[in-house]
Amino acid sequence: MAKKKKFVNGKYINPYTDFGFKKIFGTEANKDVLQHFLQNLLHLKGHINHLSYLNTERFGRSESDRKAVFDIYCETDSGEKFIVEMQKAKQKFFKDRSVYYASFPIQEQAKRGEDWDFELKAIYTVGILDFIFDENKHETDKYYYHVQLSDTDTREVFYDKLTFVYLEMPKFTKTEEELETSFDKWLYALKNLSKLQDRPQALQERVFQKLFNIAEFANLSPQEQRAYDASLKDYWDYQNTINTAVEEAVEKVVTEMTEKLAEKDEALAIQAEALKRALARIAELEKGKK
């Protein structure tokens, strides 16, 4: 049975919590931080000159239609729309959910009651993932996925106004010394922010200094600190639940194997029992590192 992680606040808030993510990227005062992040993440040809936040709760065309609730939803002054999601939990059909979410800003562009030639503004859906897609596990060094509609024969982009970007954050393992681009620095900051005690020398640009000011726990108001504490507790409760489920599943499989082997060969059963103890020890050591 997994032990609950001790609840301790670091110097900087955790961007993987609901409060942390929306505090950093989802407030009007920090709009320039989101703009800089998206500019570097999406490798856009032009600059994002202005962003406006939109209502994150979107409804279908009728009361019976399922609604969608985005983490962050915004648009440029030229009408391009961005959906940004922080996904902590592994979800089997997350790609399907991304496509479903993208359908809302597509439908919203339909002009009712007047002539419309079906021209659409570009839509970008970004998923910052605290997990790895099963089908991508073999690509250990690839953590950035930029997806558009393309021709299957020529591999050329067929339609460039619908873009999905996925970041598999567990695969990003660069150290501070290995950071080369602003994109590298953003991923490093997101992954390590809550573990840092000092501001890294590699992240001295103005936007990152603002990021650290925003994220410093001591700079939050008392009300914000309480809200963050509640959000962080929810995050650790979720992590503890997942860890417990994994450990119990492994223990069950090993126990069943041991029992089956005991029926066939006593020597193999002894080896299986030793393996079970070794796995338990490894699990304890891994928890100690966190």
HUUR-V513001 format. One record per residue. N is the residue number from 1. RES is the residue in one letter. PHI is phi in degrees with one decimal (NA if undefined). Layout:
n = [N & N]
res = [RES & RES]
phi = [PHI & PHI]
This chain:
n = [1 & 2 & 3 & 4 & 5 & 6 & 7 & 8 & 9 & 10 & 11 & 12 & 13 & 14 & 15 & 16 & 17 & 18 & 19 & 20 & 21 & 22 & 23 & 24 & 25 & 26 & 27 & 28 & 29 & 30 & 31 & 32 & 33 & 34 & 35 & 36 & 37 & 38 & 39 & 40 & 41 & 42 & 43 & 44 & 45 & 46 & 47 & 48 & 49 & 50 & 51 & 52 & 53 & 54 & 55 & 56 & 57 & 58 & 59 & 60 & 61 & 62 & 63 & 64 & 65 & 66 & 67 & 68 & 69 & 70 & 71 & 72 & 73 & 74 & 75 & 76 & 77 & 78 & 79 & 80 & 81 & 82 & 83 & 84 & 85 & 86 & 87 & 88 & 89 & 90 & 91 & 92 & 93 & 94 & 95 & 96 & 97 & 98 & 99 & 100 & 101 & 102 & 103 & 104 & 105 & 106 & 107 & 108 & 109 & 110 & 111 & 112 & 113 & 114 & 115 & 116 & 117 & 118 & 119 & 120 & 121 & 122 & 123 & 124 & 125 & 126 & 127 & 128 & 129 & 130 & 131 & 132 & 133 & 134 & 135 & 136 & 137 & 138 & 139 & 140 & 141 & 142 & 143 & 144 & 145 & 146 & 147 & 148 & 149 & 150 & 151 & 152 & 153 & 154 & 155 & 156 & 157 & 158 & 159 & 160 & 161 & 162 & 163 & 164 & 165 & 166 & 167 & 168 & 169 & 170 & 171 & 172 & 173 & 174 & 175 & 176 & 177 & 178 & 179 & 180 & 181 & 182 & 183 & 184 & 185 & 186 & 187 & 188 & 189 & 190 & 191 & 192 & 193 & 194 & 195 & 196 & 197 & 198 & 199 & 200 & 201 & 202 & 203 & 204 & 205 & 206 & 207 & 208 & 209 & 210 & 211 & 212 & 213 & 214 & 215 & 216 & 217 & 218 & 219 & 220 & 221 & 222 & 223 & 224 & 225 & 226 & 227 & 228 & 229 & 230 & 231 & 232 & 233 & 234 & 235 & 236 & 237 & 238 & 239 & 240 & 241 & 242 & 243 & 244 & 245 & 246 & 247 & 248 & 249 & 250 & 251 & 252 & 253 & 254 & 255 & 256 & 257 & 258 & 259 & 260 & 261 & 262 & 263 & 264 & 265 & 266 & 267 & 268 & 269 & 270 & 271 & 272 & 273 & 274 & 275 & 276 & 277 & 278 & 279 & 280 & 281 & 282 & 283 & 284 & 285 & 286 & 287 & 288 & 289 & 290]
res = [M & A & K & K & K & K & F & V & N & G & K & Y & I & N & P & Y & T & D & F & G & F & K & K & I & F & G & T & E & A & N & K & D & V & L & Q & H & F & L & Q & N & L & L & H & L & K & G & H & I & N & H & L & S & Y & L & N & T & E & R & F & G & R & S & E & S & D & R & K & A & V & F & D & I & Y & C & E & T & D & S & G & E & K & F & I & V & E & M & Q & K & A & K & Q & K & F & F & K & D & R & S & V & Y & Y & A & S & F & P & I & Q & E & Q & A & K & R & G & E & D & W & D & F & E & L & K & A & I & Y & T & V & G & I & L & D & F & I & F & D & E & N & K & H & E & T & D & K & Y & Y & Y & H & V & Q & L & S & D & T & D & T & R & E & V & F & Y & D & K & L & T & F & V & Y & L & E & M & P & K & F & T & K & T & E & E & E & L & E & T & S & F & D & K & W & L & Y & A & L & K & N & L & S & K & L & Q & D & R & P & Q & A & L & Q & E & R & V & F & Q & K & L & F & N & I & A & E & F & A & N & L & S & P & Q & E & Q & R & A & Y & D & A & S & L & K & D & Y & W & D & Y & Q & N & T & I & N & T & A & V & E & E & A & V & E & K & V & V & T & E & M & T & E & K & L & A & E & K & D & E & A & L & A & I & Q & A & E & A & L & K & R & A & L & A & R & I & A & E & L & E & K & G & K & K]
phi = [NA & -72.8 & -90.1 & -70.3 & -70.6 & -62.5 & -85.9 & -135.2 & -85.4 & -87.3 & -68.6 & -117.0 & -71.4 & -88.2 & -70.8 & -82.8 & -83.4 & -59.7 & -63.8 & -60.4 & -63.5 & -75.9 & -65.8 & -74.1 & -110.8 & -110.7 & -115.6 & -57.4 & -67.0 & -109.6 & -60.1 & -67.1 & -69.1 & -61.8 & -60.4 & -64.9 & -61.7 & -64.8 & -59.7 & -79.2 & -71.7 & -92.0 & 52.7 & -70.6 & -67.6 & -101.3 & -91.1 & -81.4 & -84.2 & -154.8 & -121.5 & -125.3 & -77.8 & -113.8 & -59.0 & -79.3 & -100.0 & -116.2 & -110.7 & -76.2 & -80.2 & -136.5 & -63.8 & -81.5 & -72.6 & -72.6 & -92.6 & -132.2 & -124.8 & -90.2 & -71.2 & -139.2 & -138.2 & -148.8 & -144.4 & -88.2 & -68.4 & -95.8 & 99.0 & -68.6 & -116.8 & -129.2 & -110.1 & -123.7 & -122.2 & -101.5 & -113.3 & -81.1 & -87.1 & -67.7 & -128.2 & -56.3 & -112.6 & -64.8 & -63.3 & -61.6 & -63.0 & -61.8 & -65.4 & -61.5 & -61.0 & -64.6 & -68.3 & -68.3 & -65.7 & -68.6 & -64.6 & -65.1 & -82.4 & -64.6 & -95.0 & -90.7 & 77.0 & -152.4 & -64.4 & -144.9 & -93.8 & 73.8 & -67.1 & -117.0 & -86.3 & -65.7 & -126.9 & -122.4 & -115.2 & -114.2 & -117.9 & -96.0 & -106.9 & -95.2 & -156.7 & -119.6 & -61.5 & -55.5 & -72.8 & -107.7 & -61.8 & -73.6 & -92.3 & -66.9 & -101.3 & -103.4 & -121.4 & -115.3 & -121.5 & -114.7 & -117.8 & -139.8 & -68.7 & -139.1 & -77.0 & -70.8 & -87.2 & -86.6 & 67.3 & -84.4 & -65.4 & -90.7 & -145.5 & -105.2 & -96.7 & -129.0 & -124.1 & -120.2 & -122.0 & -121.9 & -112.8 & -91.6 & -61.3 & -59.6 & -81.6 & -80.8 & -126.1 & -64.9 & -88.1 & -58.1 & -68.1 & -94.6 & -73.3 & -117.9 & -113.6 & -63.6 & -62.1 & -55.6 & -65.2 & -64.6 & -65.4 & -63.3 & -63.8 & -62.6 & -74.1 & -113.0 & -50.6 & -72.2 & -97.1 & -77.8 & -110.7 & -129.4 & -79.3 & -60.0 & -62.8 & -74.4 & -117.4 & -104.0 & -63.6 & -55.2 & -64.5 & -77.3 & -63.1 & -66.5 & -55.7 & -65.4 & -63.8 & -62.3 & -85.0 & -70.7 & -57.4 & -65.8 & -85.6 & -77.2 & -70.8 & -53.5 & -65.0 & -67.7 & -63.6 & -66.8 & -64.4 & -67.5 & -56.4 & -65.7 & -67.1 & -67.2 & -62.8 & -60.2 & -63.7 & -70.8 & -60.7 & -64.5 & -60.1 & -65.5 & -63.0 & -63.7 & -60.3 & -64.3 & -61.8 & -64.8 & -62.7 & -67.8 & -66.1 & -64.0 & -61.5 & -64.1 & -63.9 & -64.3 & -62.7 & -63.8 & -64.3 & -62.0 & -64.3 & -67.5 & -69.0 & -62.1 & -71.8 & -104.6 & -150.5 & -65.4 & -64.8 & -65.2 & -63.5 & -65.3 & -65.5 & -64.5 & -65.6 & -64.8 & -63.3 & -60.6 & -66.3 & -65.4 & -63.2 & -65.1 & -67.1 & -60.7 & -60.8 & -65.8 & -64.9 & -63.8 & -66.5 & -68.9 & -76.7 & -81.3]
